[in-house]
Amino acid sequence: MRASGEPPTAYGRYENIFLSKDEYDELQAEYPDRLERLIEEMSHYLAASGKAYQNYAAALHRWAANDKKGAVKQGIPDYTCMEGESL
């Protein structure tokens, strides 16, 4: 929670995601390559749906866990081999 007492900062295109500096720093450390994209996607979703979250940091963790774009690609196996090897 916001133990520091400082007011949260608004993030996202529609400034509708509220995180403390500590929450943002923690998320940035955990998802450095995709945090900004997740924030923007959530901001669009919240603006379009009219929804809000009790805890935006927890919601972003959930969005990251469900993130299909950041997931390892599955499906077609890699059948490459080095010269001289065979499958």
C-alpha positions in Angstrom: 0.0 0.0 0.0 1.0 3.6 0.1 2.8 3.7 3.4 4.9 6.7 2.4 1.8 8.9 2.4 2.7 10.4 -0.9 -0.2 10.7 -3.4 -0.1 8.3 -6.3 0.8 9.4 -9.8 -1.5 9.0 -12.7 -0.2 6.9 -15.6 -1.4 6.0 -19.0 -2.8 7.9 -22.0 -6.0 8.7 -20.0 -4.2 9.2 -16.7 -6.4 6.6 -15.1 -3.9 4.2 -13.6 -2.7 5.3 -10.2 0.6 4.0 -8.7 3.0 5.2 -6.0 6.6 5.7 -6.9 7.5 2.5 -5.1 4.8 0.5 -6.9 5.9 1.9 -10.3 9.6 1.2 -9.5 8.8 -2.4 -8.4 6.8 -3.0 -11.6 9.5 -1.5 -13.8 12.1 -3.8 -12.2 9.9 -6.8 -12.8 8.7 -6.0 -16.3 11.3 -3.6 -17.8 10.5 -4.5 -21.4 6.7 -4.3 -21.3 5.5 -2.2 -18.4 4.7 0.9 -20.6 2.8 -1.2 -23.1 0.8 -2.9 -20.3 0.0 0.5 -18.7 -1.2 1.8 -22.1 -3.3 -1.2 -22.8 -4.9 -1.1 -19.3 -5.5 2.7 -19.7 -7.3 2.1 -23.0 -9.3 -0.7 -21.5 -10.3 1.3 -18.4 -11.3 4.3 -20.4 -13.4 2.3 -22.8 -15.1 0.1 -20.2 -15.5 2.6 -17.4 -14.0 0.2 -14.9 -11.6 0.9 -12.1 -9.3 -1.3 -9.9 -8.9 -1.2 -6.1 -5.2 -1.8 -6.6 -3.6 -0.9 -9.9 -0.2 -2.5 -9.1 -1.9 -5.9 -8.4 -4.0 -5.5 -11.6 -0.8 -4.8 -13.6 0.8 -8.0 -12.1 -2.3 -9.9 -13.2 -2.2 -8.3 -16.7 1.5 -9.2 -17.0 0.7 -12.8 -16.1 -2.0 -13.0 -18.7 0.0 -11.1 -21.3 0.1 -13.0 -24.6 2.4 -10.7 -26.4 5.1 -11.1 -23.7 4.8 -14.8 -23.5 7.2 -17.3 -25.0 5.9 -18.4 -28.4 4.6 -21.9 -28.4 3.4 -24.0 -31.4 5.8 -24.8 -34.2 8.9 -26.6 -32.8 12.4 -25.5 -33.8 13.9 -28.2 -36.1 17.1 -26.4 -36.9 20.3 -28.3 -36.7 24.0 -27.6 -37.2 25.8 -28.7 -40.3 26.7 -32.4 -40.0 23.8 -33.1 -37.6 20.5 -34.7 -38.6 17.1 -34.9 -37.1 
